[in-house]
Amino acid sequence: MGALARTVREVEAAAKRGRVTPSVRARFQAVALLLREERARVRTAEGSEAHRAEQLKRLEGIATILATTAVRDAGLLALLGDDAVVSAAARQVAKEIRQDLGLEPEEDDEPEPTPVAPVEVGRRVVPQSVVSRQLANPFLAPDYEAGAAQRGPRVGRLAGWELMGPLLTSFERASGGAPACMPLPFPTSRFTPPGLELMSHQGQLVAAAAEGHRSFLLADEPGLGKTAQALLAAEAAMAYPLLVVVPNVVKTNWAREAAVWTPHRPATVVQGDGETVDGFADIVVVNYEVLDRHRGWLGEFGFRGMVVDEAHFIKNVTSQRSQHVLALSEGMRLRTAKPLLMALTGTPLINDVDDFRAIWRFLGWVDDSKPLAELTERLESLGLVPADREFYDAARRAVIDMGIVRRRKVDVAADIPARRIADLPVELDGAVGRSIRAAERELAQRMVHQYRSAMAYRDVVDDELDMDLVRRVAKSELKDAMTRQTGENVFSMMRRIGLAKAELAADYAAQLARSAGKVVFFAKHIAVMDTAEASFEKAGVRFSSIRGDQTPSARQKQVDAFVTDPDVKVAVCSLTAAGVGLNLQVASNVVLAELSWTDAEQTQAIDRSHRIGQTEPVTAWRIIAAQTIDSRIAELIGSKAGLAARALDGSDEEVAGTGDVQLEALVALLVDELGAPAPG
């Protein structure tokens, strides 16, 4: 073993000096061949398991040096392939090393290389370039000791206490003046490329990574440059290769940002089955939708860092996208000592503090039911239990110090102009308006009938409204709406209202474009986008169309046209597909032709324009159909904005109920109808 180690060190030293001569290449290939042989021999040798493990560990150390040396020289890299021709010089060096090791000489002049076992990935794919990387680096083994600390048992004051509920509650109960941001060091610009400049709040996070912090929930408000922070944090932590999981709509943008902020780090984007993947890139960008196809090789790639963009996408821990992300994260934590893990989202809470669970699991702070070792130790150090009143504020602080970073525009980017939301009520006249109002009454009467039928079974007459029953009826209607194929429901009504508003909203956007410059136009349904675009064509207004069914390159082409072409006045955007990750700050007016179901989604859309680089105040114009359920939903969205404000920003603002907006809209509709005289 000593002869192998000496030889590989000599090769490493020569590669570092840039003097890779033919004799160096021969020694390199000889070591590679002998490593395969020796590894196979040790695995089948007699003796104790502990002795074999020690021998294999020493071999893996040599293999690590071999693999890292190969990266320095393409000629060395090629020698690791199974199809590489073994030179006579390499066979002679191998023979000499065998003699030093006391091994019997091989009968064959050219031993058969041990093939790399294929990854068992079922229906998944492995790009050819990744196979080439695996062949070039076949000896690296996972360091399973890396995850031992987090798996070890912890017994202390909190043993036996259920802790997940109290931890989540600690954020829900957050009092005024308790913002959610870990202590951050003085900002650094050491890793910023020449000619670029970070804002102070961005440099602080990069400095934290440089000082050794390795897990972050980066929850800065949208528009504060989270992408640049993540890329430079990876540079500061040397967390390469780096895996970046993103919504499909921003894949191309991430590759562009990587070229700007880390230009010396090659980035590759996974498209489809990965035919164009560069297996030797430092940064691999993949979208949630294709994770199932690529999870096998991604899990074996050897990533030392992982960034999940728009991390609220994984809040449903039962979804496939969440399970894939969590499995990749867990594997990385078990295989790599202190990997960099970053969850990026400006809206970590959509409906409930329970949305934190999946993100905390990704970061390795908790598992599905309890805090893991590091967080448990922080909680133990408090000397408190959930029965103590002081526990909640202290526990929230302990979680924040694990790596929650939350900054608001008003605090760190005062130079970004203000934004406001302006509601524009429109009357739906004519047959369309009458039809929508009739459908709304039909829906309300259907729920009234269910409510009164249930009340008829009671023994006593009670004129007081039973809100528990109201909510059960509304919940039943919502459940039916998700499965019913015919008849009116809350979703079909919102589509009809959106279509009825489409031309009115497009007319208003066209007026803004003529008088105030570029406009971003958001709609939720494809039919509404189609109607609006037809209206723009008729009015002679040039537009870009940004939709979810476009390829990343086609979508980026549309974005570039809007940003760079002065004659393209409007960007017609899908609320779900274009509401995240795009930089559209060339526009200061946003038209929301349809309402979202959440304040977070609405905020994300507005912040495509209200972000770093914006020089004018941003106004979001919500087009609302008066005297319909549309106006109720607008009110509900506004009332639900308080959750993140209290949990993350230390606001004293009252938090509204965290039920779904759809359910609350139906409750309001039923309550109003029950207050009216019953039809004769």
N, C-alpha and C positions, 0 to 999 in steps of 0.2 A: 504493500500500500504506500510505503514511503517513496518508492521509485515513481509511482504514478503522481504523487503530490508534488515531488520535485520537478518532474517534467512539465506538469501543467503550470506551475509557477514560472518556469523559464519561458514557456509560450506566452503567458500573460504579460510578463515584463517586456518581451520583444514586441508584442502588439501595442503596448502603451508607448513604446519608443517609436512606433511606426516602422519597425524593421522586420516585416514578415517575409523572411527568406524561404526558399524551397525547403530547407532543412527544418525550419520552424513549422511549416505546414505539414511536413511528414510527421513530426513529433505530435502535433495537434491531432492528426487523424489517427495515429497509433493509440493515443490516450482514449479517444472516443470509442474505438473498437474494443479496447481492453475493458473500458468501463462497462460496456454491454455484457461482455463475457463474465466479468467478475461479479457483476450484480446478479446475473442468472445463477452463478455458482454458489454465492452466499445464500441465496434464497432456498436452495435445495440442499445445502450442507447440513450435516448432522451437528448437534450441539444445542445449547439452550436458546430459547427465544430472545432472551436479553442480549446474548452475544451476537446473534444475527442482527438484531436491531442496531447495536452499536456499530457493527461493520457497515451496514447499509447507510447509517447516518454519516459515517466518514466518507463513503463513496459519494453521497449526495453533496457533501461539501466540495469535493473535487469537481463534481458535475456542474455545480453552480459557477465555479470559476471558469470552467470550460465554456459554458453557455454565455456568460457575460463577455468573455473574451471574443467569442464569435461575432458578437454584435459590432465589434470595432472594424471588422474586415469582411467584405462580401465574399472573398475567396475562402476564408475559413468557414463561413456560414454554409457555403456550398458543399463542403466536405462532410457535413453532418447528414446529408441526404442518404436514404437507403440505396439510391441508384448511383451514388458517387463511386468512381473507380478508385480502388485502393492501390496506391503506388507501391513500387518495389521498395522504395526508401521507407515508407510507412510500415510495410510488413517487417522490414529489418529492425526498425526501432521497436516495434511491438515484440519481436522475438527477444531483443535485448532486455526489455522491461520484464518480460515473463521470466527470464533467467534470474533477474534481480529479485523478483517476487517468489522465486523457488517453485514456479509452475512448470508442468510438463509442456514441451513445445507442441504446437498444433501440427497435426498431420497435413491439413490443408494449407496451402500457401495463402488462400484468400477466404477467411472464415465468413460464413453467411451472417449478415447483420440481423439482429433481433428486430422483427417488425414492430412498429408502434401499434398497440392495440387500438382498434377503432372505438370511439366514444359511443356508448349505447344511448342513443337519443331518440329511439322510436321513430316517429314521423318527422323529427326535426332535421335541420340541414346543417352542414359544416362547410363553409366556403373554402374553396381550394387554396386560397391564400393563407387561410388559418391553418390548414393542414401543413402547408409549407413551413409556417412558423413552428408548429408542433414538432416537425421533423428536425428543424434547426435547433430546437431547444428541448430535447426529449428527456432530460435528466432531472429537471427541477421538480422537487417533491413539495407538497404542502406542509407547512409547519403547523401541525395540529395542536402543538403546545400553545399556540397563540391564543386559542379560545379557551384554554383550561381555566384561566382566572375567572371568567364570567360564568363558568358552569359550576364552579366550586360551591359547596354549601355554605350558607351564612346563617349563623345562629346568634341571636342577640335579643335585645329588648323588644324588637318588633316581630320576633318569631311568633307565628300563630295569628297575627293581625292581617286582615284583608286590606291591602294598601292601594290597589288601583283606583277604587272608588274615591277614597279620600284625596288621592293625588289629582284626579280630574276635578273633583269638587273644589280643590284649592284654587283652581283657575276661575271657576265659575263664581266663587265668592270674593274674588280679588277686589280689594278696596282702592279708593282713589289714591293717586300718587305712587302706585306700585307698578311701574312699567316693566315689561318683560324683555330684559336684555342682560346678558351675562357681562361681567366686567371685561372691558377690552383694553388692550395696551395702546400705547402711542402709535399712530399710523406709520406705516412704512411705504416707501415707493421703490424699495430695492429691487423688486421683481417686475416693475413696470417697464415695458419696452421704451426705447428712446422715442421722443416725440409725442408720447401719450402721457396723460395725467389722470390720476385717481382723485376722487373727492375724499375728504378726510374720513368720512364714515366707511368708505370702501377700503381704504388703507388700514383701518383698525382691524377689520376681519382678517385681512391678509397677514397682518402682524401676529394675530392670535394663532394662525396656522403655522407661521414661522417659529413661534415659541413652543409648539408641540401639541396644541389642541387639535383633536382629530374628529370630532363629531359636531355638526352644526345643523340646527333648524334655522335657516336664514329666512326670516319672515318679514324682511323689510317691505314697506308698502310698495306696490307696483310702481315701476318707473325709477327706482333708485339704483339700478345697475347691478342686479344680482349675478348676471352671467359673468361679467368681468371679475367680480369678487371670487366666484367659484373657480374660474380658470386660473387666476393668480394664486389662490389658496392652494390649488393642486401643485403649482410650480413651487411655492414656498415649502410644501410638505414633501416634494419629490414623489408624488403619488401616481407614478406611471408604471404600467399603462393605466389610463383613466377611463372608466366606463361612464357615459352620460346617457341617461334614459329620459326621453322628452316626448311631448306630444308630437304627432307627425308634422303639424303645421310649422314647427320651429326647428326641424332638423337642419335644414339648409342654413338658417340663421346662426345656429350654434357652430357649424363648421366655419362660417365667415368670422364669427367673433373669435374663435380659436386662432384663426389666421392673423387676426389683429392683435390680440393680447398675448398669445404665446406662439409667435410666428416660427420659432425653431422647433415646435412640436408638431409633427405631422398628424393630421386628423383624418379619419375616414368615417363615412356615413353608411350605415347598413340599409340597403334598399332591397325589398323583396327577399329573395333567397340568398342575397349577399354575394352575387357574382362579382361585384366591383369592389368588395371589401379589401382594404390593404391590411393584411395580417400583421405587418410590422409597424403599424402606426402607433403613436403614443396615446392618442385620444380616439376612442370608438364611440360614435353617436348612434343610438338606436331608439326607435320609437316604441311606445307601449304596445302598439297593435301587432308587432311582429316578434315580441319577446318569446312567445310560445315556440316559434320556429327556431330561434337561435339560443335559447336558454342553455342547451347542452354545452356548446363550445364556449359560450360566455362564462359559464361556471368553471371551466378548466383553463381559461386564458391567462390567469395569473395577475388579475387586476389588483392594484394597490390603492385604488380610490374609486369611489362611485358617487355620482351626482344624480339626483332625481329632481328634474325640473317640474314645476307645477305639481308639487308633491301631494296636494289635496286630491289628485286623481286616484290615489291609492287608499283613500279613507275607508272604503268598503273592503274590509279584510277578507271577505268571502269571494271577492271578484278575482278572475284569473290574473288581471294585470297586477293586482296587489300581491297575490301569492307568488307570482314570478319575481317581482321586485324583492319581496321579503326573503325568498329562497336564495337569490343571488347575494343579498346582503349577509345573510347568515353564513353562507359558504365562504364569503370573503373574510368574515371575522374569525372563522375557524381556521382558515388557511394562512392568514397574513397577520403579523403582529402590528397592531395599531394602524389599520387602514384609514384613509380619509373618507368619511361618509358625510354627505351634505344633502339635506332636503331643502329645496328652494320653493317657496310659495309666498305670495303676498297676501293670500287668503287661506291660512291654515284651518280656520274654523268656518264651515259653511252653515251647518244647522245646529251643531251641538259640540260641547267640549269633548265628547267621545271621538270626534274626528281626529284628535291627537293620537289615538292608540296606534294606528298603523304607522304613523310617522315615527313615533317613539320606538316601535319595534324595528323599523328599518335602521334606525340609528344605533340599535343595540342597547338602549336604555332599559327596556322592558321586554318580556316575552308576552304570550297571549294572556297571562293571568297575574303576573307579578313583576316587580322591579328586578333587574339583574344586579350583579354583584356591585358595580361601581355606584349605582344610584342607591342601592340598599345601604352601602357603607356611608354614603352622605346622609341618608335619613337616620341611620343609627347614631351618627355623630351629633344629631340634634338633641338627644336625650329626652325625646318626647314621643308620645303615642297618639293615635287619632282621637282618643278620648280627651286629650288636652286641647283647649281652645287655641293655644299658640301654635299647635302643630300645623295648621293649614297655611298660614303665611310663611312659616319656616320651610315647609315642604315645597311650596311653590318656588321659593327662592332656590332650593336645592335642585329642582328640576331645571330651572332657568340656567343655573351655573353649569349644568351638563353641556350647554351649548346653544341655548335659544338666543337668537340675535334679532331684535325687532327695533327698527328705527322708522320714524314718521317723516314725511316730506317737510312738514311744518317745522320740525326740529333740526334736520340736518341739511335740508336743501331749500333754504329760504329764497334762493334766487329762482326757483321754479315758480312761475306765476300761479295764482289761485285758480281754482276750478269751481264751477257751480252747476247745479242740475236745475233745469227749468222745464216745467211741465206745460205742454201745449194741448189743452183739451180740444178735441174735434167732435163735431156732431155727425153721426152716421145717418144721413138722410135717405129718403126714398125706400124702395122695396128691400134693399139690402139691410138697412138699419132696422126696419120693422121686423124682418125675418130674424135678425140676431136677438132683438129684445124679446120676441115671441119664444125663441128657443131657450132663452134664459129663464123666462117664466115657467116654461114646461119643465125644465130641470128643477127649479125651486119647488114646483107643485109635486113633482115625483118624490122629493125628499119629505115634503110636508105630509104626504099620504103615508109614507113609512113611519114617520114620527107619530102621527095620530093613531095609526093602527096599533103601534106598540103601547101607546097610552091607554087605548081602549081596554086592554087586558088588566089594567090596574083596578083594585077594589075600591079605591077612593078617587074622588074627583079633585084634581089638583090643578088650579089655574096657573100656578107658578111654572115658569119655563125650566125644564129639566136639562141643564147644560150637558150633563153626562150623556144623556140620551141623544141630544143634538149632535154631540161629537161622534157617537157611535153610528148614527145614521149617516153623517157626512163621511166617516171613514168607510162605511159600507159602499156608499156611492163612488168614492174614489177608487176603491178596489175593483168595483164593477167596470169603471171607466177604463181601467188598464187592460181589461180582457174583453170588453164588449166590442163587437165588430160593427154593430149598427146602432142607430139612435144618437141623440145628442148627449155629450158629456162635456166636462170642463175643458178637456184637451181639444176636442173638435171645435168647441166654441171659440177658444183662443186662436185657433188657426183661421176660422172665419173672420174674426175681428181683425186679425193681422192682415188678411187679404183686403178687407174693407178699408183699412187705413193705408194700404200700400201706396196708392197714387197720391193721396194727400201728403204722406210723408215724403215721397219723392219730389213732389212739387215744392215743398218747403226746402228740401235739401238743394234743389236746383237754384232757388232764389238765393240761398246762403252762398252757394258757389259763385254766383255772379257778383254778389255784393261784398262778400267777406273772404273769398279765397277757398282753398281746398276744404272738403268735407268728408268725414268718415260716416258711412251709412250702415247701420247694423240691423239685421233682421234675423229671425229665428228659423223661419221656414223657407224652403227652396222656392215655393210658389210665390212668396212675398218678394224674394230677391228677383225672380223672373219678371214679376209685374213692375217692380221699381226700375229695373234695367230697361224694360220696354218703354217706360215713361221717360227715362233719361234720353234714350235714342230719339224718341219723338221730339223732345225739346232741344235736341242738338247738343247735349251735354256729354262730353267724353268721360268714360269711367273705367276703372279697373274692377275686376270681379274676383273676389278671394273666397273660395269655397272649400268644403271639406273633402270633396271627391277629386281634387286636383293632385297631381304629383307635386312633390316639394319644389322641383325646378320650375314647373309651370306656375305654381303659386308665387314663388319668389320673383318670377318675371313680372307678374301682375303688381306685386308690391313695389318693385323697382320703377315700374312705369308711373305709378302714383307718386312716388317720392321724387323722381327726377324729371319727369316730363311736365312742364308748366301747363300744357294743354289738357292734361288728365285732371279733371276737377273733383271727381268723386271716387271714393273707394267703397264699393258695395261689398259688405263683409258678412259672412256667417257669424252669428253671435257665438256659436260654440267652436267653430273651426278657427276663427280669426281673433277671438277674444283673448288669446294668450300669446305671449312671446314676440309679437310684432312691434316694430318701431315706426309709428305713423305720426311723429310729432311735427311733420310739416303742416298738419291740419290743427286748427284750434277750435273747430266746431264738430261736434259729434251728434248725429241724429239716431236715436233709438226708435226705430219704426215699430218694434215689438218689445214687450217687456220680458225680462228673464224671470225665472222662478226664484232667484236668490239675489240678494244684494251683492254678494261676492262676485257673481258672474257679471252683473251690471258694472261693478267697479273695475273689474279686469278689462272690460271693453273700453270704458272711458279712459283708462290709463294707458291704452295704446297711444294716445295723444298727450296725456298729461304725465310727462316723464322727463328725465334728464335730457336736455337739448331743446325743450320747449321754451319759446321766448315770449309767448302771449298767453293771457288768461284763457282757459279752456271752458267752453260751455257745452254741456250735454243736454240736448233737447229731447225730452221724452214725449212722443206722440201718444196721447191717451184718449181712448174712445169714451166720451162722457156718457153717464147714465147706463153703464154696462159693468160687467164684472171686471173689465180692464182697469177701471178706476179703483176698485177695491184692492186689486193685486198691487197696484202702484203704492197704495197706502201701506199694505202689509210689508212690501219690500223695504220701505223706509223704516218701518218699526223694528225690523230684524237686524238692522245695522249695528245695534248696541252690543251684541255678543262679543265680537272681536275687540271692540273698544274697551270693554271691561276686562276681559280675560288677558289681553295682550298689551293694552296701552294705558292701563291704570286709570281709566275714566270712571267717573261717578255716575255715568249715564245709566238709566234703568234699562235692564235687559228684557226684551219682550220674550214671550213664549217661543220655544225653539222647535215647535212643530212645523211640518212642511207648509209652505205657502199655499199649495193646492188645497190642503185640508182646511186651513184657516179661511180661505176664500169661500169654500163651500159652507163652512160653519156660519160665516157672516151672511151669506145668501139665504140660508135656512132661517136664521134668527130674524132677518128683516121680513121674510115672507110670513113667518109665524106671528109677527107683530101686526100684520095687515089683516083686515077682515077676511074670513074664509069665503071663497067663491060660493055663490048660491047654487 
